[in-house]
Amino acid sequence: MTKLLAKLPFGPWRDAGPIVSVLRLSGVIGQAGAFRQGLTMSNMAGLIERAFAPKTQAAVALVVNSPGGSPVQSALIAKRIRDLATEKKVPVFAFCEDAAASGGYWLACAADEIWADESSILGSIGVVSAGFGAHEFIERYGIERRLYTAGDKKVILDPFSPEREDGVAHLKAIQAEIHDAFKAMVRDRRGARLSGPEEELFSGAFWAGRRALELGLIDGIGDLRSVLRGRFGEKVRLRVVQEDRRWFRRMGFRVDAPAGGSLGGNPLDRLAADLPAAALSAVEERALWSRYGL
């Protein structure tokens, strides 16, 4: 009788199959701007907790599609995933889509196994800093640069001043430290599976899926549904962990209830109040973003 009831598609008797929570990690890592959310610890913490919440699930799957970004946010998100995987004793699989490059690959390394499409772009294990030099331009047009600082190295990377050798050396030293942390994380997570020479692996180069597999950066070529069904059976159930779908949340605006429980007026008024600060924040973030990144 029990076997007969297990065939029903509903009720407590059904043979439901194992659960795998699916968490998407998509986009630039870090503060992408006031009107476009990037992947940060602050906006991913709740989703990560929810992904590991089911007590009887078989695994957690990460769907990674990111070109990289902030090394700090990459490390924080990956660490939280690893901490919960260890605490809950749940295996983690990463499935790379278009790109898991630089910080995106850092996130993929939070998984116990990494899978990708043969056309996915992977690797880019390096650190980049970009800027510009406009001092000759402003001199040509008679623009006088007025800059006042306390501390002789406060503006060693100022784009409107001639490049300073000590500034470049200081930046390269910081890049080397960040790169060492990135390399240590990859070595720790991939271990003996890495098969390419370190000069190639950690050169900042990137590869498509087949070559990444040869280098040991991934464990196989495959998509989420096929791999999980092969591992846990055709009855595996995918539990998608989704973000808040309300448009004003996705844009990063605050519509929080005060302590009394009331919104305190029309929510649109609160959005309007946020707009000037959001616009200024977008300008500031874009100016600073190119300093350090993966």
N, C-alpha and C positions, 0 to 999 in steps of 0.2 A: 504493500500500500504506500509506504514512504517513497519508494522509487517512482511510483506512478505520480504522486503529488509533486515530486521534484521536477517533473517535466512541465508543470504549469508555469506560464510566464509571469505569474504574480503570486503574492502571498508569502508567508514565512517559510514555506516548504521548498520553494524553487531553488534549483541549483544555479546560483547567480554568477559564480565565477569570481576570480580575484580582482581587486581594485588597484588601479595605478593612477595616482594624481598627476596631472599634467600642468606644469607651470611654464608660461612663456616669458622668456627674457629677450625682449626685442627692442632695438633702438640704440641710440648713443648712450654711453655710460657716463653719468654725471648730470649736472644741471644744464639741460640743453637750451633753456630759454624760458621766458615767462609764459609763452603761448604754446610750448611744446615740451612735454615731460620727457626727461631722460630716465635712465635706470639709476636710482639712488637707494641707499639703505633705508632712508626715511619712507620712500613710497613703496618699497618692496618688502619691508619687514613683515607686515600683516599678511601679505600673500604667501610668503615663504612659510610662516607659521601655519596657515590654513592648509598648505600643501602637505605638511607633515602631521596634520591633526588626526586623520583616521587611524584608529588603533590596530586595525586588522589588514591594512593595505599591503600589497606585495612589493611595491616600489614607488619611487617618485621619478617622473620623467621631466627633464628640462628641455624646452625647445628654444635653442639659442639662435638668434639672428642679429648680430651686432658687429659693427666695424671697430669697436673699442671706445676709448674715452679715458675717464679718470682712473688712475691706478689705485687710488684710495678707495673709491666706491667699488671697483672690481674686487679688491681684496676683502672689503667688508661683506659684500653680498656672498662671495664664495665661502667665506669663513662661517657665516650664519648657516648656509646650506650644509656645510660639513659638520658643524656642531650638532645640528638637529638630526642629521643622518646617523651620527654616532650615538646620540642620545636615544633615538627611537629604534636603532638597529634596523634601518631600512636602506636597501640599496638604491643608488641614484644612477639614472641613465641620462646622458645628454645626446640630443639629436640636433645637429647643426644644419641650418637651412642655407640661405645664400652666403652668409659669412659668419665665421666665428674667428675673427682676426683680432690680434692684439688683446685688448681687454676682453673682447668677446671670447677669445680662446681661454683666457684666465677663468672666465665663468664656466666654460665647458669643463675645465679641469676640476671643478668641484664635484663632478660625477665620478662614479667608479668605472664606468664605461662610456666611451665617446663614439658616436656613430655619425656619419655624414653622407651626403649625396656625392656622387663622383664629380660633380661640378661645383660643390661647395668650395669656398675660399677659406683656408685655415692657416694658422701660424701667425706671422708678423710679431714674433716675440722680441720686441725692442721698445725703445722709448723715443718719442719725437717731440721737438719743440720748434715752433714756427713763429716768425715775426716779420718785421720789415724795417728798412732804414730810410727815413724820409728827411734826414738833416740837410742834404744837398738841395732837395726840392724846396724846403721852406726858405733856405738862404737865397735861392734863385729868385724867389718872388718877394724878397724883402721882408719876410716874416721873422720877427725877433722872438726867440724862445726864452721865456722867463720861468725859471725853475728854482725853487728854494727847498732845501732839505736839511734835516739834522741827521748826520750819518753819511759818510762819504760813499757808501755803497748802496744807498737807498734806491738809486735809479740807474744801476749799472746796466740794465737792459732797456733803457728808455729808447723807443724807436725814433725819437726826434733829436737824438744826440748821436755823435759819432760812436761807432762800436768800440768798446773797451776790452782789451785783452783779458784783464782780470775778471770782467763780467762773463766773458765766454768760458773761461776756465772754471768759474764758479758754477755756471749752468751745466757744463759737461760733468762736473763732479756729482751734481745732484742727479743727473740722468744715469750715471753709472750706478749710483746707489739703488735707484728705482729698478734698473735693469737687473741688478743682482738679486733683488727680491723676487722679481718675475721669474728669473731662471731657477731660483731655489724652489719656488712653488711648482714649476713644471717638473723639475727633477723629483720632487717629493711625491707628486701625484701620479706621474707616469712611470717613474722608476726604470726597471729593466726593460720595459716595453719600448723605450726610446732606442732606435737603432741607427740613427744618423749621427754623423760627427757634430760635436757641439758648435764648431765654427759655422756650420751650416744651419743647425737648428736655431741658434740664438743670434743669427745675423740680422734679424728683422725681415727676412724674406718670407714670402707666403706661397702656398701651393694649393692646387686643386686636390680633391679627395683621394684619388689613387696614389699620388705621390706622398700625401700626408700619411696614408696608411703604411706605405713602405718605410717612412721615417719613424713610425711608431707614435705619431701624434694622435691618431685615432685607432679604434679597435675594429672597425669594420665599415663597410658601405651598406647602408640600409635606411629605411624610413621608419618612423615611430610605430605605425600600425603593424607593419610586417614583423619588425623585430620583437615587439612586445607580444604579439600573438604567437610567434615562434618560441618565445621564452616562457610565457605563462598560459598558453593555450588559447584556443579560438574564443573562449567565453570571457576573456579578460575585459574588464569594464574600465573605460577611460574617464576619470573624473577631472574635468577641466576647471582649474582654479582661475577665476576671472577677476579683473579689477572693477572698481566702481564705474558703471556705464554712464553716469550723469555727466553731461558735457562740461559743466562748470568745474567738476572735480578733476576731469581729465586735463583741463587747461590750467589747473593749479590755483584756482580762486578759492578763497575761504568763505564758507557759508556755515559757520559754526554757531550752535546754540549757546548762549551764555549760561551762567550757573543757574539762573531761574528757570531754564527750560524753554524760553521763548526766543525766536529769532530776532526779536526786537525791531520789527519793521519789515518792509518789503525786501526779500532777498536780492532783488535787482539793485536796490540802493547799496547794498553791501558790495556787489560786484562792481558797481560804478566807482565806489570808494577805492577799490583795489586797483583800478586801471592805471592811474598815474604811477603808482609804485611799481606795477608790473612792467610798464613801458621802460622806466628807468632801469629796472633790474635787467631787462633784456639787453640794453646797451652796455651796461657794466659787465655782464657775464660774457658777452661776445668779445669784448676788449681783452678780458683776462684769459679766455678759454685756451688761446693758442700757446700759453706759456709752457705748460707741462701736460703731456697726455700720452696714452699708449696707442 
